[in-house]
Amino acid sequence: MRTFSILMLALLLGAASCNKTSSPAELAQLQTQADSLRDSLDHYWQVMMVSDDVKAYNVGRLLQELSYADSADPIALERVRMQQEAILSKRYDRQSMAESAAIDRYDAATDSLLRSAFQLAATTPGFENYKNGADLAREIKQADDSILLYRNEYDEWAKSYNLFLKQHGDDLQVLGEPYTTWQPLPIFELSE
């Protein structure tokens, strides 16, 4: 986290130092800063999405493990599987997250799915003896607990990116594509 803070400070100081650029060298430096900032932002988005994908995959694996248990309720198992299939259509992307209700819907659906899956596992007699089930449940909980951390990290980069666009919008236009199409991105943090 300290490295992240130092890197962010260096990027912002570098951005502030070339507030109005004009020379080719300054434009090249601005382009490097822009690319670095965008790459970091994209990286944190990908890390967050991959973590969410792995969590969803592990829920599917947990349900598969439950299907092996003779004592599992097949109707309840199918209901949870249908919940899992429906959740993917609710997931936000970088644009739809501008509407906080989209994030809320996805979070509520995810919470409901996890409660249902864990409840089914807890009420399936003998399932506690399935080592894979316990390991999967732990991995799912860890991934779910990390979502706020990933969102905070993404927000920090998105705020820096948005500030960079605000400070250097005119100069980025000079650089041409793709910089001319870059727009401020929404963040997870609710504005006051």
N, C-alpha and C positions, 0 to 999 in steps of 0.2 A: 504494500500500500504506500510505503514511503517512496519507493521508486516511481510509482504512479504519480504521486504529488509533485515530485521533483520534475518529472517529464512534463506534466501539465504546466507547471510554473515556467519551465524553459520555453515551451511552445507559446504560452501567452506573452512572455516577455519578448520573444522573437517576433511575434505577431504585432505587438505594440511598437516595436522598433522600426517596423517597415509599414507604418500606417498608410502612407501615400507613396507608392513606389512608381518608378518610371523607367529606370535603367534596365537593360536586359539582365544584368546580374541580380538586381533586386527582384525582378519578376521571376527569375529562376529560383531564387531563395523562397519567394512566396509560393511558387508551385510545389516545391519540396515540402514546405510546411503544410500546405493544403492536402497534398497526397498523404503525408504522414498522419495528419489528423483524421482524414477520412478512412484510411486503412485501420487505424486504431478503433475508430467508431464501428466500422464494419466487423472487426474482430470481436469486439465485446457483444455485438448483436448476435453473431454466429455462436459464440460460446453459450449465450443465454438460450438460443433456440435449440442447439444440440443438447444441452442439459434437459430441456423440456421434452425433446424427442426421446431421449434415453429414458426419462421418467415414464412417458407414455408406453414405450416399448416394454419396460419392466412391469407396468401394470398388466399388459397383455400376457407377459410370461407368468405373472402371479395367477392370473385367471386360468391360464393353461395348467399350471400346477394344481390349482383347485379342481380342475376337471378330472384329474387323475385320482382324486380322492373319492372312493365309493360313497362316502357319506355326504358329499356336497349336494346342496339343493340345486337341481338342474334348472329350475325356473328362475331362481334368484341369480344363478350364474349367467343365464342368458340375458337377464335384465341388466346386469352390470356390464356385460359385453356390449349391449346396445348403447348404454350410456357412454362407454369408451369410444365407440364408433362415431357417435354424435358430437363428441367434444371437439374433434379436429376442425369441424366447420365453424366453430366459435373462436378459434385462435385468432388473435390480432396480428397485424403486420405493422410495418413502420408507418403506414399512412392511417390505417383504421384505428390505431391506438391514440390518435388525436382526440377521438371520442372516448372519454374515460369510461363510459358505459360499456364499451366493447371489452375493455380490460376487466371490468367488474363482472360481466357475464361469463367471460372465460374463467376467471378466478373462482367464481361461484360454482360453475360446472365442474371444474377440476376438484375443488374441495368436496363436492357431493360425490364425485366418482371415487375419490380416495376413501371417503367415509364408507361408502357402499362396499368397496373391495376389501377394506380392512375388517369391516363388520362381517362380511361373508367368510373371510378367513378365520376370524375369531369364533364364529358359530359353527364351523365345520368340524365335527368331532374327529380328533386324531390329527388334524392338519398341523398342529404345533410340532408334530414329529417330523414333518417334511423340512429338512434343512434348507433346501432351495427356497421354500416359501418364506422362512424367517430372513434369509439373506436378501431376498428381493424386497420384502417389506422395509427392511432397514435402508436399502439403497433408494427406494422410492421416497421415504421420509427425508433422507439426506438431500436428495435433489429438490424436493419441495421446499425444504428449509432454506436452500441456497438461492431461491428465486429473488428474494429481496436484495441480497447482496449483488447479484448480477444486474438487477434493475438499477440499483444505485450506481454501480460502476458505469453502466451504459449512460445513465443520465449525466454523469460528470463529463463524459466525452461528448455527449450531444450538446450540453450547455457550452462547452468550449468551441465546438464546431459552429454552433449558432452565433456565438459572439464573433468568431473569426469571419463568418460570412457577413455579419453586420459591419465589421470594421474594414473589410477588404472587398466588399461587393464590387466596387467599380474596377479595381485592379483585376479581380477574377474574370471580369468580362473581357478584359484585354487578352487573357490567356486562352480564350475560346473554349471549345467543347473539351471535356464534359463540364468544366467549371461554370459555364454560363447557365447551366440547367440546375445547378445545386440550389436547393431551397432549405430554409430552416426546418429542422425535424422536431416532431413532438417529443415530449419526455413523459416519463411515468409519474413524476412528482406532480402533485396537484398544486396549481398556482393559487395564491391567497387572494 
